Amino acid sequence: MDLIANLATGFGVAVTPLNLLYCFIGCLLGTLIGVLPGIGPVATIAMLLPATYALPPVSALIMLAGIYYGAQYGGSTTAILVNLPGESSSVVTVIDGYQMARQGRAGPALAAAGLGSFFAGCVGTLILAAFAAPLTEVAFKFGPAEYFSLMVLGLIGAVVLASGSLIKAIAMIVLGLLLGLVGTDVNSGVARYSFDIPELTDGIGFVVIAMGVFGYGEIISNLSQPAENREVFTGKVSGLMPTREDFKRMVPAVLRGTLLGSALGILPGGGALLASFAAYTVEKKTKLQPGELPFGRGNIRGVASPESANNAGSQTSFIPLLTLGIPPNAVMALMVGAMTIHNIQPGPQVMTSNPQLFWGLIASMWVGNLMLVILNLPMIGIWIKLLTVPYRWLFPAIVLFCAIGVYSTNNNTFDVWMVAIFGFIGYLFIKLGCEPAPLLLGFILGPMMEENLRRALLLSRGDWSVLVTRPLSASLLAAAVALVVIVALPSIKAKREEAFVED
């Protein structure tokens, strides 16, 4: 009964005219930018974060959540029509989605992605609503030592589940932790790693790094490609709705993808990405029906299942953020940044101190998912027109938008130069094959880890054994060590590398 009462409170907040408007704006902006090649939800939210500064906290978070879903829907549109994933978790959608588009079946492919995502999003939100309250009760048992150990586990999980080289993922985490140390020491008030630059005494801005590495970095990377590699979709989309036969194949695939995504989305370090790869692997292992196209040749299950999995995963990734205050992936790290900007401390106290925000955000996810289905399916023609805009016109507008956005946060030209520097660094990461998402997690969690470690040591009068004598803290550290040991095993290492290869 408490759950029903809480959801009623949430819908009361989410369906107010103001919040409905911002939810719609978020979904529209997210889809608009997410549909553009090479710009995923992280870059979209990073670029639009300054636009939420003047809004009430609830409206700001509802709008950002809408941007997140919109960018994900847009990412699948780009993957299907242009053979270019708008975000990392749409990588496997490209394999069968683009083949369907080439066969003149882009409509059913886009409908399968949209309807599968809507169903999975609703299920994921229901799981979030059901498990949020019990997990919050557990979170109140956490002290500084437990939070530090949990963050260590989260960072190790992010390394293990990051695609690509383990060494590169560790390097990204460490670099993020080091960047988080720049600024003024909270305890002593001494400037650290500021190199006598006054602007660095307050630390490096979160928006600066996010916009530079993800926004400018992607733009430079796209410009380095030959023009023919950025070729836009020129085919026709006809017959929007899938056939009865398509639905018969889609429904079990959507259910399997939703189940996998809901479970894997909670894991730190790209649960939605892992979910989409796992869902596609499961579908390939499932026996083909008579008359069904092979995978890689335009099988609708290869679109419906990964898209359902990544959307369910994106919803359940809010669970560790809202209940423990720990961002499990780069997008959630941006949400932590947004909450901090609005003076909201993410964690278990949000539910008790600000229930309108907590339940309003959860209820808005249902509203947002419904809006996206209404927005995306009838407006496919408009998104295709947008894809025909030459990139040479598009990228200056994005660069200008980013520069205005980052300047507006502190009215400081130094930040604009910093974004440019981090844009170049982001481009280097892409060329070196380094995934930048762990850097963002390290940057967000670094100062929180330091604060909790210092607090734990102050309470224990400098006794480091507090991290292993408290049962919950010791269990979390033991889990972190076990993760490292397991992933180092040769057989597991080979399987991990195989999981992230899309054939």
Beta strands, then each sheet from edge to edge (+ up, - down):
strand 1: 183-184
strand 2: 191-192
sheet 1: 1+ 2-
end
